Amino acid sequence: MSSKETRPSRILPPIVLAACSTAACMYPVDLARALKMATASSGQKDSLATLLRNFIQTYGYAGLFKQGLGPELSRASAMRISKFFFYPVVHKALYNKPPSQGNPLTQASSGALAVIPETLMISGLEVAKIALQFDKTNQFKNSMVGALRHINQTRGIAGQYIAYPSLLLRQAVWTSVYFASLPTWTRVLDPVFGREPGAPISGLHNTIAGFLAGFLGAVLNTPGDVIRTSITKESLEGPPVKRPVTPG
C-alpha cells in the first residue's frame, strides 16, 4: 500500500464517518444492552420489553435514538481514530515491523496496548453516556456537557474514570481479538470470494471479515462491559463524593 493511500488525511475521514454512522444506527441496540446489563447486575429480573417500555414512558420513542447519543458519537469517533492510529505505531515500536508482517501474538499484544490512549480519552464520555441513559428525572436534559459538568462538580476528575479498569479490559479484549483474528477470517473467506493469496481484497470480502472479527471480539469482551456498566451506574446513583483518581 502506498504512503499516499495511508495518509491520515485520506483514511481518517472515512473512519469518522463510518464510526458515527454505525453508532447512530446501532444506538437503540446499545441502549437496550446497557439497560439489561445494569438491571441484571443489580438483581432485578425485568424483561427487556419491560425495561424498554419504562424507558419509552420516560423519554418517548425518540429517546431510543437520541438519549445519550451525543457522548456515543463522540466516543465512537475518538475511539476508532485512536485505535487505528496507534495500533500500527505500537506494533512497529514493539516488533520493528508493520502488523501485516506480524503474527496473532504480536497483533494481539499490540492491539491490547494501543487502547490505553483511547480509554483515557473516552472514559469521561462513557460515564456521561450512562448518566444520560439512566437519567430518570431528566436532570441533564440529554446534555453531554451538563452531565460531564455535574460529574466533575460532584465527584471531581476521578468521576470521569469510574470503572476505568473494566473499560480498559473491555477495549483491550475487543481490540486484541479483532486485530489478531482479522487475517485469519480474511483467509477463511478467500475461497468464497475466489481470492488468491496476495491478491487485492474486495470491499465486501474485507467488510465480512471485519464483521466476523468484531463479532468475536464483542462476544469475548462482554464480561468487561457488564462490569463497567454496573459499576458506573451504581456509583452515579450513590452519594456524591470527590476522591483522588484511583483504579476501580
C-alpha positions as CSV (number, residue, x, y, z in Angstrom):
1,M,0.0,0.0,0.0
2,S,1.4,3.4,-0.9
3,S,2.1,6.2,1.6
4,K,-0.4,8.3,-0.3
5,E,-3.1,5.7,0.5
6,T,-2.3,5.6,4.2
7,R,-2.0,9.4,4.8
8,P,-4.3,10.4,7.8
9,S,-6.0,12.9,5.6
10,R,-7.2,10.0,3.4
11,I,-8.1,7.4,6.0
12,L,-9.4,9.4,9.0
13,P,-12.5,11.0,7.4
14,P,-13.9,7.6,6.3
15,I,-13.2,6.2,9.8
16,V,-15.0,9.1,11.5
17,L,-17.9,8.8,9.1
18,A,-18.2,5.1,9.5
19,A,-17.9,5.4,13.3
20,C,-20.7,8.0,13.5
21,S,-23.0,6.2,11.1
22,T,-22.6,2.9,12.9
23,A,-23.0,4.4,16.3
24,A,-26.2,6.2,15.3
25,C,-27.8,3.3,13.5
26,M,-27.0,0.8,16.3
27,Y,-27.7,3.2,19.2
28,P,-31.1,1.7,20.2
29,V,-29.4,-1.7,20.5
30,D,-26.6,-0.2,22.6
31,L,-29.2,1.4,24.8
32,A,-31.1,-1.8,25.2
33,R,-27.9,-3.7,26.1
34,A,-27.0,-1.1,28.7
35,L,-30.5,-1.2,30.3
36,K,-30.4,-5.0,30.5
37,M,-26.8,-5.2,31.8
38,A,-27.3,-2.6,34.6
39,T,-30.6,-4.1,35.9
40,A,-29.4,-7.7,35.7
41,S,-26.3,-6.9,37.8
42,S,-28.5,-5.2,40.5
43,G,-30.6,-8.4,40.9
44,Q,-33.7,-7.1,39.0
45,K,-35.3,-9.6,36.7
46,D,-37.3,-7.3,34.5
47,S,-37.6,-8.4,30.9
48,L,-36.1,-6.3,28.1
49,A,-39.6,-5.5,26.9
50,T,-40.4,-4.1,30.3
51,L,-37.2,-2.1,30.5
52,L,-37.8,-0.6,27.1
53,R,-41.4,0.2,27.9
54,N,-40.4,2.0,31.1
55,F,-37.7,3.9,29.2
56,I,-40.1,5.0,26.5
57,Q,-42.6,6.2,29.1
58,T,-39.8,8.5,30.5
59,Y,-38.2,9.7,27.2
60,G,-40.6,8.8,24.5
61,Y,-39.8,6.8,21.4
62,A,-37.4,9.5,20.3
63,G,-35.3,8.7,23.3
64,L,-34.3,5.4,21.8
65,F,-32.4,7.3,19.2
66,K,-31.1,10.3,21.0
67,Q,-30.9,9.9,24.8
68,G,-27.2,9.8,25.3
69,L,-26.4,9.8,21.6
70,G,-24.1,12.8,21.8
71,P,-21.5,11.0,24.0
72,E,-21.8,7.9,22.0
73,L,-21.0,9.6,18.7
74,S,-18.1,11.5,20.3
75,R,-16.8,8.3,21.9
76,A,-17.1,6.2,18.8
77,S,-15.2,8.7,16.7
78,A,-12.4,9.3,19.2
79,M,-12.1,5.6,19.9
80,R,-11.7,4.5,16.3
81,I,-9.4,7.3,15.3
82,S,-7.1,6.5,18.2
83,K,-7.3,2.7,17.8
84,F,-6.4,2.6,14.1
85,F,-3.8,5.3,14.5
86,F,-1.9,3.8,17.5
87,Y,-2.2,0.1,16.6
88,P,0.4,0.1,13.7
89,V,2.5,2.6,15.7
90,V,2.7,0.3,18.7
91,H,3.3,-2.8,16.6
92,K,6.2,-1.1,14.8
93,A,7.7,0.2,18.1
94,L,7.5,-3.3,19.8
95,Y,8.4,-5.6,16.9
96,N,10.1,-3.3,14.4
97,K,7.7,-4.4,11.6
98,P,4.2,-3.5,10.4
99,P,1.2,-5.5,11.6
100,S,0.9,-7.2,8.1
101,Q,4.2,-8.9,8.8
102,G,3.3,-9.9,12.4
103,N,1.5,-13.0,13.8
104,P,-1.5,-13.3,16.0
105,L,0.6,-12.9,19.2
106,T,2.3,-9.7,18.1
107,Q,-1.0,-8.3,16.7
108,A,-3.0,-9.2,19.9
109,S,-0.4,-7.7,22.2
110,S,-0.1,-4.5,20.1
111,G,-3.8,-4.1,20.0
112,A,-4.1,-4.5,23.8
113,L,-1.5,-1.8,24.4
114,A,-2.8,0.5,21.7
115,V,-6.1,1.0,23.6
116,I,-4.5,2.9,26.5
117,P,-4.7,6.3,24.8
118,E,-8.3,5.8,23.6
119,T,-9.5,4.7,27.0
120,L,-8.0,7.8,28.7
121,M,-9.8,9.9,26.1
122,I,-13.2,8.2,26.1
123,S,-13.7,7.3,29.7
124,G,-15.5,10.5,30.6
125,L,-17.7,10.1,27.6
126,E,-18.6,6.5,28.6
127,V,-19.6,7.8,32.1
128,A,-21.6,10.7,30.7
129,K,-23.4,8.3,28.3
130,I,-24.5,6.1,31.1
131,A,-25.5,9.1,33.2
132,L,-27.8,10.2,30.4
133,Q,-29.2,6.8,29.7
134,F,-30.3,6.4,33.3
135,D,-31.3,10.0,33.9
136,K,-34.9,9.1,35.0
137,T,-35.6,12.7,36.2
138,N,-34.2,14.3,33.0
139,Q,-31.9,16.3,35.2
140,F,-29.4,16.8,32.4
141,K,-31.9,17.3,29.6
142,N,-29.8,14.9,27.4
143,S,-26.9,17.3,27.5
144,M,-23.4,15.7,27.4
145,V,-21.8,18.9,28.7
146,G,-24.3,19.1,31.5
147,A,-23.7,15.5,32.6
148,L,-19.9,16.0,32.5
149,R,-20.2,19.2,34.4
150,H,-22.3,17.6,37.1
151,I,-19.9,14.6,37.4
152,N,-16.9,16.9,37.7
153,Q,-18.7,19.1,40.3
154,T,-19.8,16.2,42.5
155,R,-17.0,13.7,42.0
156,G,-14.0,15.6,40.7
157,I,-11.9,14.4,37.8
158,A,-11.9,10.9,39.3
159,G,-15.6,10.8,38.4
160,Q,-14.7,10.7,34.7
161,Y,-12.7,7.5,35.3
162,I,-15.3,5.5,37.2
163,A,-14.8,1.8,36.4
164,Y,-11.7,2.6,34.3
165,P,-10.0,-0.8,34.8
166,S,-13.1,-2.6,33.4
167,L,-13.2,-0.2,30.5
168,L,-9.6,-0.9,29.8
169,L,-10.3,-4.6,30.0
170,R,-13.2,-4.3,27.6
171,Q,-11.3,-2.3,25.0
172,A,-8.1,-4.4,25.3
173,V,-10.0,-7.7,24.8
174,W,-12.0,-6.5,21.8
175,T,-9.1,-4.8,20.0
176,S,-6.6,-7.6,20.5
177,V,-9.1,-10.2,19.3
178,Y,-10.1,-8.1,16.4
179,F,-6.6,-7.4,15.0
180,A,-5.3,-10.9,15.8
181,S,-8.2,-12.7,14.1
182,L,-8.8,-10.4,11.2
183,P,-6.1,-12.0,8.9
184,T,-7.5,-15.5,9.8
185,W,-11.1,-14.5,8.9
186,T,-9.8,-13.0,5.7
187,R,-8.0,-16.2,4.7
188,V,-11.1,-18.3,5.7
189,L,-13.2,-16.2,3.3
190,D,-10.7,-16.3,0.4
191,P,-12.3,-19.4,-1.3
192,V,-15.7,-17.8,-1.0
193,F,-14.5,-14.8,-3.0
194,G,-12.1,-16.6,-5.2
195,R,-9.2,-14.6,-3.9
196,E,-5.6,-15.9,-4.4
197,P,-3.0,-15.2,-1.6
198,G,-1.5,-11.8,-2.0
199,A,-4.3,-10.5,-4.4
200,P,-6.3,-7.4,-3.6
201,I,-9.2,-7.8,-1.2
202,S,-12.6,-6.7,-2.3
203,G,-14.7,-4.3,-0.2
204,L,-17.3,-6.9,0.6
205,H,-14.6,-9.5,1.5
206,N,-13.0,-7.0,3.8
207,T,-16.3,-6.0,5.4
208,I,-17.4,-9.5,6.2
209,A,-14.0,-10.5,7.6
210,G,-14.1,-7.3,9.7
211,F,-17.6,-8.1,10.9
212,L,-16.6,-11.6,12.0
213,A,-13.5,-10.4,13.8
214,G,-15.6,-7.7,15.5
215,F,-18.3,-10.1,16.5
216,L,-15.8,-12.5,18.1
217,G,-14.3,-9.6,20.0
218,A,-17.7,-8.5,21.2
219,V,-18.6,-11.9,22.5
220,L,-15.3,-12.1,24.5
221,N,-15.4,-8.6,25.9
222,T,-19.0,-8.8,27.2
223,P,-17.9,-9.5,30.8
224,G,-15.8,-6.3,30.9
225,D,-18.7,-4.4,29.5
226,V,-21.2,-5.7,32.1
227,I,-18.8,-4.9,34.9
228,R,-18.2,-1.4,33.6
229,T,-21.9,-0.6,33.1
230,S,-22.9,-1.9,36.5
231,I,-20.1,-0.2,38.5
232,T,-20.7,3.1,36.7
233,K,-24.5,3.1,37.2
234,E,-24.2,2.2,40.9
235,S,-21.5,4.8,41.5
236,L,-23.6,7.6,39.8
237,E,-26.6,6.6,41.8
238,G,-24.7,6.7,45.1
239,P,-23.9,9.8,47.2
240,P,-21.7,12.4,45.5
241,V,-18.1,12.2,46.7
242,K,-14.9,13.7,45.4
243,R,-11.9,11.5,45.7
244,P,-8.4,11.2,44.1
245,V,-8.0,9.2,40.9
246,T,-7.5,5.6,41.8
247,P,-8.1,2.3,39.9
248,G,-11.7,0.9,40.2
